[in-house]
Amino acid sequence: MYDDGYMLTQLIINALGFYITARIVPGLVIENWETLGVVAVVWGVLSVILKPILILLTLPVNFMTLGLFTFVINAGLIMLMGEIVPGFAVKNFGTSLLAAVVLSLLNVVLGKLR
């Protein structure tokens, strides 16, 4: 389905997106480069495994909000990463929601560079 080049490119895009997001959004902290790498990998795993399940479970709400509820799902996943990844901290849900929006916009821009 995906080749190794695609996965590596996506990992780099995720890492760059989180780095820029942490610089823009106050309250989102990534302590060091190793943490950034772990965050990019964990985000990739959560996006492949957990996110589709959550989108399917919240499909009616997502449909009624014209897809905007996906930002809430992404914010929840960012909050979850803040709990499980040492060195990655999220101040509160509002910070996480803002980070989800910024990260989505960055992924659109960075994805075009691929």
N, C-alpha and C positions, 0 to 999 in steps of 0.2 A: 504494500500500500504506500508507504513512505520509505524513501531511501535514507541512508545515513547522512548524506549531505543536507537533506531537508531538515532532519532532526537537529543537527548541529547548528544550522542557520537559525532555526526557531529558538534554540537554547540561547544563542547569542543575542537575538532580538529581544527575548524575554529579559535577559540580564541587563541589556542596555536600557530597555524600557523601565525596569525597576530602578536602575541607577538614576536615570533622569527624573523619574517620579519622586524618588526620595529626596532629590535636590530641590524639587518644586514644592512638594506638599509638606507643610510643617506638621510635625508629629509622627512622621514615618521615618524610622531610623534603621539604617543598615550599617552595622559596626565596621565591617572590613570586607575585603575582596572575596575571602573564602565564604563569608556569609552570603554575599551576593550570588556566588555560584550555587550555593545550596538553595537559596530562594528561587533561582531560575529553574533548577531541576525540580524542586517540590511543586512550583507553580505548574510546570509542564505535566507532572504526574496528576495533580489535582484536576487540571483542565481536561485531561484525557479520561480519568476514571470517575471522579466525583461530580464534576460539573454537568455532564450529560444526564446523570441520574436526577440531580436537583432541578435541571431545566424541565425534564419530563414530569417530575412531581408537581412543579409549579406552573405547568402549561396553561391552565385557565387564567391564572393571575397574569402571567406573562402575555397572554393573548389580549387581555383587557387593558393592559398598560402599553400595548403596542411594542413589546420587547424591552421596555425600560426596566422591568423587574430584573433583567439580566445583570444590571449594574448592582442591584442589591445582592444577588447571588455571588457576583465577583467580590463585593465588599465582604461578604461572609467568609469567602475562601481566603481573602487577605487577612481577616481577623484570625481565622484558624491557623494560618501560617505564622502569625505573630505569637501564637501559643505554642507551636510545635518546633519552630526553628529558633535555636539560640542565636542571639545577636540581631534578630529582626524584631522590631517593636512597633506597635501601632497604638497611638494614644487613645483613640476611641472609635466608635462606629462612623461618626461623621468624617473623621480623617480617612478611614478605610473607604468610605463611599466616594470621597473626592479622589482618592488614589485610584479607585477602580475606573472612574471617568477619565482621568488623565492617562492612565495606562491603556485604556481602550483607544483613545485618540492617538497616542504614541504608537500603538501597534498598527494602526492604519497607515500612519506615515512611514514607520520603519519597514512595514511589510511591502510598501511600494519600492523601497530601495533594493529589495531582494533581487 
